[in-house]
Structures are given as structure tokens and as C-alpha cells.
Amino acid sequence: MLFAMSASQNKTSNGDPVVPTQSSLEAFAAAERVLVGGVNSPVRAFGAVGGVPVFLARGQGAVVTDLDGRRYIDYVGAWGPLILGHCDERVQAAASKVLTKGWSFGTPTEGETRLAEAIVADVPSIEQIRLVNSGTEATMSAIRLARGYTRRDLIVKCAGCYHGHADALLVQAGSGALTFGVPSSAGVPAGAVMDTRVIPYNDLTAARSLFEKDGSRIAGVLIEPVAGNMGCVPPTEGYLSGLRALCDAHGALLIFDEVMTGYRLGLGGAQEVFGVRPDLTCLGKIIGGGLPVGAYGGRATIMESLSPVGPVYQAGTMAGNPLAMATGLATIEALHEPGVYEQLEEASAHLAEGLAAAAREAGLPFCVNRVGSMVGVFFQDGPVTDLDTASLSDTQGYARLFHAMLRRGVYLPPSQFETMFVSLAHSDAQIDETIAAARDALSEIVAE
Ligand SMILES: *Cc1c(COP(=O)(O)O)cnc(C)c1O
């Protein structure tokens, strides 16, 4: 074990979630004084699992180290970008080179072309691309483009899919009905989501009836081709191709949000794995290699509607930043080495099977969804196919598992509804260690 410690140690007397070590407690207290809730992105605050977040100070390969030097096998990977693991030397070298030459000009630079060329070559549906700074910017801009290109207003999204925090997309379903969007955040005016429609994931019938009613007004369907923000939820057979056919029949654009799946499931993302070509694709996370990059791209005829060529405006001071181009390109180049995705597949299958077996041994209801190196564990019998079924999970059970694993030196995502990521840096030994820790943790949970 990286961090061996008896289960009872470091645990409050009433069995409450264990707190991290003293340095993290102090660091979080300092952060809370000046940062809202102590964080810059809500899920980092551990609200879903309780306790105080661990402050990380270092990462190397598949292992992260906290302020007190405690080590954890990391299955968050910066929420997806670090598919090579932490501090990959190739990425480091590419970044260092940029740092000696200048890291921001606000002019065209060749790094942008190189990254765009790589993405255009790898992702089947992308002919031209626009680089931005985050996944949020990518989806927000893609729906503007879809609306500008089609000259229609309605955007369709699925309940439980997360596309960043743009107003029009911060909507959840009203009890699975095909209703007008209801904002899921304060500060989003009803008018901003008036043209957003929400349907249940994996429900082609719901999509069909929406198109029957409103098809001529729909600019596009925006979807995570494998959902990763309600846990990991794969598309059912025929779902994505069914959406493709509906969009074609009604002149709407199919927009894949591959911010998570892009370069995660393969060089060509989910669209290559499932053989369905969207009109527009949103990317982020891995294409920046851990620095802030987003992108959206598609057929040139659509992309040409963008400024400066066309009438749809979108811009960015930091867009195509040289440092981020270099880390992104180095990451993509490393993913072109032979055997990379086979290795991810094997390691992830081993992890998923090991976790499921550990839960069976413990006699706990547990369901594992996996597509490539995206692994979702749900505290329930399953199957989990959409937001409604994902919501049946025992989130308290997951919170217990999270903390029990943390004590055993394994860093899982701090929410039942986030996906675990396996990286190329995870060794067989580390995965075996993780499974052993899970067996131990789950039997502790049963004993409680
Ligand atoms: C992470 C994510 C986003 C948002 O990206 P940010 O860089 O956090 O703005 C959008 N869509 C999906 C599918 C994501 O996983």
C-alpha cells in the first residue's frame, strides 16, 4: 500500500467522514477566507461526500501527493485531461521550450495550426476548428454557431448531461417531461433557457416526439455521446444513430460534446467508436494536456459562418495560447504511439472487474458502467441508463467508499456522479492495489 493505515485510525468516534491531515485543514481555512467556499469550482469542495478537500501539492505518474506528503493513486486526473498521468516528461519538455521563447502574443502562432491539424486529422467529422479556452466556451459557442447557421433558435439537450455553465445549457428536466427548460441555477433568467428543450438520455421516443412537434424550429441537439457527468452512462444501441437520423430529417445539427470523450475513448473520440458523425464537435480537457484549452469544429460549410468569415461572432484574448498549444499537442502526439488505447482498455477493464468483484464479495448493491478508460461505479443494482436511474444510487454509500478509499491511499472522484479516469501511467500493480483497497473498504462499510 502506498499509504498503509488501519481503518479505525484517523476517523471520528461517531464514524463521520474522516478529515484530511492538518495541513489541508489549515490550507482550506485560509482559502475559505478569500475564495468563495474555499474553491474555484464547486465540486472540489467535497460537498457531495462531506469533509474537507485534500490539498494536493505534487503529482507524478498516477500518484498525487498532498501537503503532508500522503500519497494517493489518482483516478481524477485533473477531471480528465491528464490521460498521460502527471508530469509527463514529453509534455514538460514541450512547455519548457515555449517558456524560453514567449508564451503569449495575441497574434497567429504556428502552434495553433499544428494543434488544429492534429485534431482535423484525428477526428472524423472535423474539417475546420476554432480554439477557445474551456469546454464551457466550446459548447456555448457551438450552440451560437448552430443557431446562426440554421437560423433557428431551439437547442435540445439531455437531462443529466453537463455542457459547462453557459446560461442556455444550465437546465435540468422537469420530471422527465418535454417541458420548457427550468433554470437549474439562480441568476439564469427564464428568457435565457426559453429556447432550450430537455429530453431524457437514451430515450429516442422522447426525441422523436419533440422533433414531430418542433422539428422545424430545432437548431441542434447537443449531447455527450457517452455521458460522463451523471456517472458514466453509455449510449444504448442505436441511440446516437437515431438522433443523427432525426437531425437529418429535420435539418437540425447534431452536436457532440466530446469535451470528456475526445481523445479519451480513442484518437477520434466517441464518434469514431460508435460510428456516428456529428455536424459539430466540442472538445476540451485532453486537447490542452492539463492547460486550459477548448475547441469546436465541424464541416467547413458550417464553420465558415463564424467571424471573421461569417456573421456569427466569437473571440478570445487567450485563445490559442502558445503554452497551452504545446502541452496539448505533446499530449496528442503521445497518444499516437501504438498500443496506447489497448493499454487503457485493458487496465480499465481490469479495474472495473476488480471493483465489481469486490462489491459482490461484500454483498453490496453495485453497478459498474465502463466505456474505455471512463469508469463509473454506482451504489445500486443498476442498470443505469439515464439521469432517473442514476439518481437511484445510494450517494451516502458512495461518500463512505470515497473516504474509506482516501484513507487507504486511493483518490476517487468526490461525487457519485463523476466518472473515474484511468491514465496511461496507472500500472497493473497500482490497479491491483486499488482493488485490494476497495475490497478492504467495502467490507469495512458492510461491517458498519
Ligand atoms: C468538463 C466538461 C465541460 C466543461 O468544460 P470546462 O473546461 O470545465 O468549462 C463540458 N462538457 C463536458 C462533457 C465536460 O465533461
The ligand as a Gaussian input file, in Angstrom:
#p B3LYP/6-31G(d) Opt

LIG

0 1
 C      -15.861000      19.266000     -18.332000
 C      -16.940000      19.312000     -19.314000
 C      -17.406000      20.524000     -19.848000
 C      -16.955000      21.855000     -19.348000
 O      -15.618000      22.098000     -19.570000
 P      -14.861000      23.244000     -18.730000
 O      -13.486000      23.252000     -19.275000
 O      -14.970000      22.815000     -17.299000
 O      -15.597000      24.506000     -18.966000
 C      -18.339000      20.476000     -20.856000
 N      -18.801000      19.301000     -21.312000
 C      -18.392000      18.122000     -20.817000
 C      -18.930000      16.849000     -21.374000
 C      -17.460000      18.086000     -19.794000
 O      -17.088000      16.913000     -19.273000

